[in-house]
Structure formats: C-alpha cells, structure tokens
Amino acid sequence: MELHNGLQSHYTHNNTTCAKTEHKANLFALNLCENLYKEKNGKYPEYFDLLHKEFGVSEDMLEYLTNDRPII
C-alpha cells in the first residue's frame, strides 16, 4: 500500500495553478495602483519609483507592467 502515490503530481499541479492565480492577482494589483495614481494625479506614472513611493509597490512587480505605458 503506497500512501504517497500521486502526491508529487498533486503538488506540481497545485503549484502551477497558484502561480497562474498569483500572476493574475499581481496584474490586478498593479493595474489598480496605476489607476489610483492616475485618479489622484491626473496622469499615469512616468516612473516606477512613483508607484513605489506612493503605494509601496515592490520592484519585482516591474515585470508585470505592460508595454503600452512604459515605466522606467
């Protein structure tokens, strides 16, 4: 009797699902911060540092920015 049969595939599947869900949550949060900044200041932030200073957005979120509004 193997109690751990299929356990590895279960964790692999759940980690992949979490990664996809986390990616979507990060995109949502970053878009929310960008839109809140625009609402407050009348324009989208020109630099990533502005989001960091205003909302505490961490630098690892930089990878989630879209290319239609480049932020340095």
N, C-alpha and C positions, 0 to 999 in steps of 0.2 A: 504494500500500500504506500503510494507516494503522495504525501500531503502537499508537496510543493509543485506538483505537476501543473504547468501552465502559468505559474506565478510570475516568471520573468516576462512573458508576453503581456500579462496584465499590467505590470508596472510600466513597460515600454509604451503600451497603448495609452495609459493614463498620463504619462509624462508628455507625450506628443499632443494629446488633447489639451492639457494645461498650457503648453507652450502656445498653441493656437489661440486659446482663450485669453491668455496673458497678453499676447500681441494685440488682439482686438481691444482689450482694456487699455493698453498703453496708447494706442492710436486715439481712442475716445478721449482719454485724459489730456493728451497733448492738444488735440483739436479744441477741447473745452478751454484750456489755458490760453490758446491763441485767440479764440473768440472773446474770452473775457478781457484779454488785453486790448483787443480792438474796440470792444464796447467802452472800455474806460478811457482809452487814448485816441480813439477815432481812426486808428490805422493798425495794421498788423505789425508785430515787432520786426525790426530790421535785423536785429542781432539776437542770437540765442541767449546771450547773457541777460538780456532784458527779461526773458521768461524766467530765468534762474533767479534773478533778483526780486522779481515781482511775486512769483509763486513757488519758488524753491524747486523748480524742475531740475532734476539731476542730469548731468552731462550724458549719461547713457541713453537718454531719451532723444538725443540728437539724431540717432539713426532712424527714428520714426517720422522725421519731417518729410514732407512731400517736396518734390522739385518745382512745383508751380509757384511756391513762395520761398525762394532760397534764403536761408538764415545762416549766418556765419557764427 
